[in-house]
Amino acid sequence: MTKSFKKSKLYLIALLCTMLWGSAIPTIKLGYEVFNITSSATADKLLFAGIRFFGAGLLIIIPYFFIHKKIILAMLAVLVI
């Protein structure tokens, strides 16, 4: 791999991260509108945040198991205990 290829790959990853972070606030506001969460509903906001973080965790964990050929049942057994 050439140095310029590595550098361009790094720039693409940085651009992707910037786009994801930049889309967080508009996505949250859209979610508030979709689920009819008002600005005074603190418990609803916390639940919505928990659901978002749970989904983000799944987006990280599931590909990890497929990439590293780990057994998902072992993870589930730890969660049940």
LUMSE-868089 format. One line per 4 residues: number of its first residue (from 1); their letters; for each residue y, x, z of N, C-alpha, C. Coordinates in nm, 4 decimals, padded with zeros to 6 digits. Layout:
BEGIN
NUM	A	Y/X/Z/Y/X/Z/Y/X/Z | ...
***
This chain:
BEGIN
1	MTKS	-00.1165/00.0839/00.0000/00.0000/00.0000/00.0000/00.1240/00.0893/00.0000 | 00.2151/00.0593/-00.0884/00.3355/00.1405/-00.0954/00.4341/00.0986/00.0128 | 00.5291/00.1889/00.0361/00.6281/00.1627/00.1400/00.7167/00.0434/00.1046 | 00.7502/00.0295/-00.0231/00.8353/-00.0828/-00.0632/00.7609/-00.2160/-00.0513
5	FKKS	00.6283/-00.2160/-00.0761/00.5502/-00.3382/-00.0608/00.5467/-00.3804/00.0853 | 00.5268/-00.2844/00.1754/00.5258/-00.3151/00.3183/00.6609/-00.3700/00.3634 | 00.7677/-00.3115/00.3097/00.9013/-00.3547/00.3472/00.9292/-00.4967/00.2971 | 00.8872/-00.5261/00.1746/00.9103/-00.6600/00.1216/00.8247/-00.7631/00.1959
9	KLYL	00.7038/-00.7246/00.2366/00.6192/-00.8142/00.3155/00.6844/-00.8423/00.4509 | 00.7426/-00.7408/00.5105/00.8126/-00.7574/00.6376/00.9310/-00.8521/00.6223 | 01.0056/-00.8383/00.5140/01.1195/-00.9276/00.4893/01.0738/-01.0719/00.4698 | 00.9633/-01.0918/00.4012/00.9121/-01.2275/00.3811/00.8678/-01.2911/00.5129
13	IALL	00.8037/-01.2135/00.5977/00.7621/-01.2638/00.7283/00.8848/-01.2969/00.8136 | 00.9863/-01.2107/00.8099/01.1096/-01.2364/00.8852/01.1794/-01.3620/00.8332 | 01.1789/-01.3816/00.7024/01.2393/-01.5011/00.6442/01.1636/-01.6270/00.6861 | 01.0319/-01.6204/00.6864/00.9506/-01.7340/00.7309/00.9791/-01.7681/00.8769
17	CTML	00.9851/-01.6670/00.9621/01.0154/-01.6909/01.1043/01.1534/-01.7519/01.1211 | 01.2505/-01.7045/01.0472/01.3862/-01.7589/01.0545/01.3883/-01.9051/01.0130 | 01.3162/-01.9379/00.9067/01.3114/-02.0766/00.8607/01.2427/-02.1660/00.9637 | 01.1352/-02.1179/01.0251/01.0665/-02.1976/01.1263/01.1544/-02.2211/01.2484
21	WGSA	01.2197/-02.1160/01.2971/01.3060/-02.1314/01.4138/01.4260/-02.2193/01.3807 | 01.4782/-02.2065/01.2606/01.5925/-02.2867/01.2203/01.5588/-02.4340/01.2041 | 01.4341/-02.4638/01.1769/01.3951/-02.6036/01.1566/01.3550/-02.6730/01.2868 | 01.3524/-02.6016/01.3966/01.3060/-02.6597/01.5231/01.3965/-02.7722/01.5719
25	IPTI	01.5250/-02.7485/01.5798/01.6176/-02.8488/01.6341/01.6230/-02.9738/01.5465 | 01.6390/-02.9612/01.4138/01.6370/-03.0840/01.3333/01.5049/-03.1605/01.3435 | 01.3950/-03.0896/01.3554/01.2649/-03.1553/01.3687/01.2544/-03.2286/01.5018 | 01.3039/-03.1691/01.6077/01.3021/-03.2339/01.7390/01.3882/-03.3600/01.7365
29	KLGY	01.5071/-03.3495/01.6777/01.5949/-03.4671/01.6705/01.5320/-03.5774/01.5864 | 01.4647/-03.5397/01.4792/01.3953/-03.6382/01.3969/01.2828/-03.7040/01.4772 | 01.2100/-03.6239/01.5553/01.1045/-03.6781/01.6402/01.1581/-03.7752/01.7437 | 01.2750/-03.7440/01.8004/01.3379/-03.8363/01.8953/01.3688/-03.9702/01.8287
33	EVFN	01.4160/-03.9650/01.7058/01.4469/-04.0895/01.6341/01.3201/-04.1672/01.6009 | 01.2168/-04.0972/01.5554/01.0924/-04.1638/01.5166/01.0278/-04.2337/01.6361 | 01.0268/-04.1666/01.7521/00.9619/-04.2222/01.8700/01.0590/-04.2977/01.9618 | 01.1806/-04.3203/01.9143/01.2826/-04.3950/01.9888/01.3061/-04.3381/02.1288
37	ITSS	01.3267/-04.2081/02.1371/01.3538/-04.1417/02.2641/01.5050/-04.1296/02.2795 | 01.5591/-04.1896/02.3843/01.7027/-04.1850/02.4077/01.7410/-04.0577/02.4820 | 01.8722/-04.0301/02.4866/01.9180/-03.9071/02.5512/01.8992/-03.9100/02.7023 | 01.8854/-04.0291/02.7607/01.8680/-04.0388/02.9065/01.7210/-04.0449/02.9490
41	ATAD	01.6289/-04.0457/02.8545/01.4858/-04.0577/02.8858/01.4251/-03.9184/02.9045 | 01.4449/-03.8615/03.0224/01.3990/-03.7254/03.0501/01.2464/-03.7150/03.0459 | 01.1778/-03.8102/03.1025/01.0309/-03.8059/03.1041/00.9751/-03.8120/02.9614 | 01.0357/-03.8936/02.8771/00.9905/-03.9022/02.7379/01.0136/-03.7714/02.6640
45	KLLF	01.1261/-03.7064/02.6926/01.1553/-03.5775/02.6296/01.0538/-03.4715/02.6729 | 01.0192/-03.4724/02.8014/00.9206/-03.3762/02.8506/00.7823/-03.4013/02.7906 | 00.7446/-03.5263/02.7778/00.6176/-03.5595/02.7151/00.6169/-03.5162/02.5687 | 00.7254/-03.5410/02.4987/00.7368/-03.5010/02.3590/00.7278/-03.3491/02.3456
49	AGIR	00.7929/-03.2765/02.4365/00.7858/-03.1304/02.4347/00.6427/-03.0829/02.4608 | 00.5748/-03.1490/02.5542/00.4361/-03.1127/02.5823/00.3458/-03.1343/02.4631 | 00.3676/-03.2446/02.3928/00.2873/-03.2724/02.2728/00.3151/-03.1682/02.1649 | 00.4433/-03.1307/02.1488/00.4777/-03.0288/02.0490/00.4119/-02.8944/02.0816
53	FFGA	00.4174/-02.8543/02.2080/00.3580/-02.7262/02.2463/00.2059/-02.7292/02.2371 | 00.1458/-02.8426/02.2688/00.0009/-02.8560/02.2531/-00.0374/-02.8418/02.1066 | 00.0373/-02.9069/02.0186/00.0122/-02.8951/01.8745/00.0324/-02.7535/01.8251 | 00.1350/-02.6867/01.8757/00.1587/-02.5472/01.8371/00.0444/-02.4581/01.8840
57	GLLI	-00.0066/-02.4857/02.0033/-00.1206/-02.4085/02.0525/-00.2434/-02.4270/01.9657 | -00.2665/-02.5505/01.9223/-00.3801/-02.5757/01.8330/-00.3629/-02.5035/01.7000 | -00.2386/-02.4995/01.6499/-00.2127/-02.4296/01.5238/-00.2373/-02.2793/01.5357 | -00.2323/-02.2269/01.6558/-00.2614/-02.0847/01.6779/-00.4098/-02.0625/01.7054
61	IIPY	-00.4687/-02.1441/01.7921/-00.6061/-02.1223/01.8372/-00.7099/-02.1504/01.7290 | -00.6949/-02.2594/01.6566/-00.7970/-02.2970/01.5576/-00.8139/-02.1918/01.4483 | -00.7057/-02.1443/01.3847/-00.7262/-02.0380/01.2849/-00.7830/-01.9093/01.3456 | -00.7456/-01.8803/01.4708/-00.7984/-01.7606/01.5362/-00.9508/-01.7645/01.5421
65	FFIH	-01.0056/-01.8792/01.5799/-01.1508/-01.8896/01.5896/-01.2180/-01.8773/01.4530 | -01.1552/-01.9299/01.3505/-01.2135/-01.9175/01.2174/-01.2033/-01.7751/01.1643 | -01.0952/-01.7068/01.1949/-01.0779/-01.5693/01.1477/-01.1724/-01.4746/01.2205 | -01.1858/-01.4909/01.3496/-01.2658/-01.3978/01.4296/-01.4082/-01.4465/01.4552
69	KKII	-01.4447/-01.5566/01.3953/-01.5813/-01.6089/01.4042/-01.6264/-01.6301/01.5486 | -01.5363/-01.6759/01.6303/-01.5703/-01.7051/01.7697/-01.6280/-01.8454/01.7794 | -01.6991/-01.8712/01.8872/-01.7580/-02.0025/01.9087/-01.6600/-02.0872/01.9888 | -01.6213/-02.2005/01.9322/-01.5250/-02.2890/01.9967/-01.5858/-02.3535/02.1211
73	LAML	-01.7164/-02.3716/02.1241/-01.7805/-02.4348/02.2390/-01.7609/-02.3539/02.3666 | -01.7546/-02.2212/02.3553/-01.7328/-02.1389/02.4735/-01.5940/-02.1669/02.5315 | -01.4965/-02.1851/02.4441/-01.3614/-02.2161/02.4897/-01.3588/-02.3534/02.5556 | -01.4272/-02.4495/02.4980/-01.4303/-02.5842/02.5537/-01.4999/-02.5834/02.6900
77	AVLV	-01.6031/-02.5039/02.7067/-01.6736/-02.4963/02.8330/-01.5804/-02.4427/02.9423 | -01.4957/-02.3488/02.9082/-01.4006/-02.2946/03.0062/-01.2981/-02.4008/03.0434 | -01.2557/-02.4809/02.9468/-01.1571/-02.5850/02.9750/-01.2122/-02.6956/03.0633 | -01.3413/-02.7257/03.0498/-01.4024/-02.8324/03.1268/-01.4195/-02.7920/03.2727
81	I	-01.4480/-02.6660/03.2975/-01.4737/-02.6167/03.4341/-01.3498/-02.6182/03.5177
***
